[in-house]
C-alpha cells in the first residue's frame, strides 16, 4: 500500500487492509468482512474489529501482527501499523552540541579519505563532506551547498544539479535505486509526518523536475526488512567528457554514537570488466 498522503489513523489503515483482502466463500470470492476477520481471531463477535477500525480501541502489538497476517501479509504494512499505533518512537536528532562533537571527529576522518565521502542525517540532509565530494556537487561552492541544506535527493532531481544529472550514466536507473534505498532507510519512519508528506513537500524544491520525481517515487518500491542489498551498496557510473566512465560503489555506514540518525556515505571506485583500470584512473 502507498503510505503517502493525508495522515491515516491506525483504525483507518487496518480497515483498508481488511477491505482490500479478497477471500473465498462458498465457491465465490468476496471482500473480507468484519465478521470474517473476527472469526480468524476466535472472537465471539465483530465488535472488537469495529472498535479498532473506528479508533475507539488501540490494538495490541500481537493483534496488529495477526491482522497483517490475515490481510496483506506485508512486512512494510506491519511496521507502518506499529508506527501508527504508537509502538515506534518518533525520530529525534540528538543534542546538537553532541552531534557537533561527534561530527567534528568524523569530519577529520573522512577528510583523509581519498574518495568522495559525506555525512547524511536520517532525513537525507548533508551535514559534513570532504573536499573530494565537490566533484559530485556540480560545481556548487561548498559553503552554498551546505547553506541550502542540500538533500541527497537533490543530486538526481534538483535542477540546480543539472550538470551532475547530465553526467550520471543511465540517470533513470540511478534515480530508481536511490529512491528504493531512501525508502528502505525510512522503513521505521514511514508513519512520521516528514515521510507521509512526500513527495508533495518536494514540489517547490524540484520545480520543473517535480513531475519526474513524483513519477519515479510512486513507481519505486522500497527495500524490505528481509532485503540484504541495502548494506551491500550499489554501483553506478559517471560519464566523462571523452565518453569514458568512472565506476563507483556507494555504501553507507551508521555512526553508532549518534544512534540511527546519521551515517557516512562513501563513493569508492572499483574496476569493472570493461574498464579494469578504473580505480587507477580515479587515483590519478
N, C-alpha and C positions, 0 to 999 in steps of 0.2 A: 504494500500500500504506500502511496505517496504521503509523506508526513509533513509536507509543506502546506502553508495556507493559514487560515484562521485557526486560533488555538482550539484544539479539541480537549474535551474532558475525558477522563478515564471511562466514564459511562458511555459517552457517545462513541468512543473508539471501539470499545468491546461490542457495542451494539452493531456497529458497522461490520465487524468481523463475523458476528453471528449471522447477520442478514446476507452476507456475501457467501456463506457456506451453503452449498447445494448437497443435499443428502438423498439417498434412495428410500422411497417409502411406498410399499405396496405396488411394486413393479413400475413406479414412476419416480421422477425426480422433482424435488421441491426445495424451497428455501427453508433452512433450519429455523424452527420456531423457538420461542422461549421455553415451551414445554419440552421440546426435543432436547434442548441443551440441559435443562434441569434434570432430565432423566439420565443424562450422562454423568451427572454429579450424584445420582441417587437421592436427589431432593424430592420431598413429597409433593411439592407444588412449584409453579414457576415464579412464585413471589420473590425469592432471592435474586433470580435473574432480572426481574423487573426493577427491583430496588437498586441493583448495581447499575443497570443501564440508565436509570433516572438520576444517578448520582446521589441518591439518598443513603447509600451504603458503599464504603470503600472496600474493595475486595482485598483479601489477604494475598500475600505472595503466592501461596500454594494454589489459591483459587485462580489467580491470573495464569499460572503455569498450565493448569488443567484446561482453562478456557482457550488458550492459544493452541494447546494440543488437539482440542476438539474442533477448532475452526481453521485458522490459517497455517498452523504448524511452521511458522516463520520466526526464526530467532530474532530478526530485526524488530518484528512486531512485539515480541516478548520484552525486549529491552525497552522499547518505546512505552509499552504499557507500564512497566516498572517505574519509568520516569514520571508518567502522567499521574500515577497513584502516589507519588511522593517517596518512593523507596530508593531513588537515586539522588545524591546530593547535587545542588546547583554548583556549577563551576565557579571557583573563586581564585583569582590571581593572588599569589602570596603577597605578603607585605612588600611594598615597593623598595624599601631600604634593603631588605634581604635579597630581593631579586637583583638589585643593582650590585650588591656584594658578590653574589654568585656569578652574574654575567660579566663582571669585570675580569674575573679569572678565566671564564670561558673565552672571552674576547682575546686574552693573551694566548690561549691555547690554539684557537683557530687562526690567529694572525700568523703563526709559524707554519701553517699547513700550506702545501704547495699547490692546492687546487681550491676552487671556489667552495666556500662554506659560510653558513649563516645560521642564526637562531630565530625560530618562529615560536610564537605562543600558540595556545590551543585553538585560537580563532584564525590562525594563519597570518598574523601580523608580524612583520620583521622587527627585530629588536637590535640585533648585532650582526655584522657581516665583516668578512675580511676583504682586503683590497682587491684580491683576485676575483671576487664576485662582481666587480664592476664590469667585467666582460659580459656578464649576463643581465646587466641593468639598462641596456640600450642607450648608454652614454649619459644617463641622468646623473648629475653630481650626487655624491654620497649624502651630503647634507640635505639636499632636496628630497632624495629618495627616502630618507628616514623621516623628514618633516611631514610628508604627506601620508605617513603611516601606511606605507605600501603593504598590500596583502599579497600572499603568494599567488592568488588567482589573477592578480593584475598582470603577471608575467605572460599569460597566454590569452587574456581577454581585454585588457585595458588598451584603448587606442594610443595612450602615451607611450606604450611599449611596442609600437608597430615595428620599429627596426628589429627588435628581438623576434617578434612574431614572424617576420619575413624570413628569419634565418633558421627557425625551428623546422627540421625535416619532418614532413607529414604532421602538420600542426593539428589536424583533426584527431589523430590517434593520441597525440600528446595531451590535448585538452581532455579527452575522454578518460585517459589513465590518471591524469591529475585529479579530476573530479571523483573518480572511483576511489582513490586513496583519501581524498579530502573527506568524503562521506564516511569512509571506513574509520578514519581518525575520530570523527564526530559521533560514532555509533552510540556512545553513552551520553551524548548531549543532544540527541535529536529532538528531545522534548522541550529544550530551552528556547526562549524567545529569539535569540540571535539566529538559530538554525531554522525554526519554523517560519521566520520572516524571509528566508532565502527562497528563491533568487530575487524577489521583489526589491530587497534592500540594495541591490547592486545596480539598479536601473540608472541612476544618475552617474554612478561611478564609471560604468562601462559605456554609457551614452549610445553611440551608433552601433556598438558591438553587443549591446544588451540582448537583442533577439538571438544572436549567435550563442551567447552564454545560456540563455533560458532554454533554448532547444537542446543543447548538449547536456545541461543539468537534468532535464526531465527524461532524456534518453539513457542516461548513465545510472546503472545500479551500483550502489556502494559495496565495499567489501563486507563479507560476513564474519561473524565471530570465529568460524572454523577456517577461514581463508588465511593461509600462511604466507601469501605473497606480499603482504604489507611490510613484513620485516626483511624481505629479500631484496628490496629496492627494484627500480625499473630502469630500463635502458632507453636512451634517446640520443639524438644527434643534432649538431648544428651544421648548417651549410655555410661553407666559406666562399669568399669571392671567386676563387678559382674552381668552384663546383666540387671541391672535395669535402669530406665530412669529418667532424670531430665527434667521437662517440663517448658518451658519459653513462655512468651507472649512478643513479641518485638513491641515497639511503637516508634514513632518519634514525637518530638515537635519542632516547629520552634523557633529560637532565634530572637524575633521580632526586637531587637535593631540592628541586622545585616541583616535586610530585609529578603529576602528568600534565602540567601546564605549559612546559617548554620542551623543545627538542632541537637538536643540532641537525641540520641538513647538509650533506656533503655531495658534491658532484665529482666523482672520481673517474678519470679516463680509463678505458680498457681497450685492449686490442680485439678487433673484430676479424672474422675470417677474410673479409675483403680488404681490410686495412690493418695488417699485422703490426705496422709501426705507429699506430695511433697514439699510444702513450708517449713515445719518444718525441713525436711531433709536437704534442702539447707541452712537454717539458721544455722544448726549445723555445 
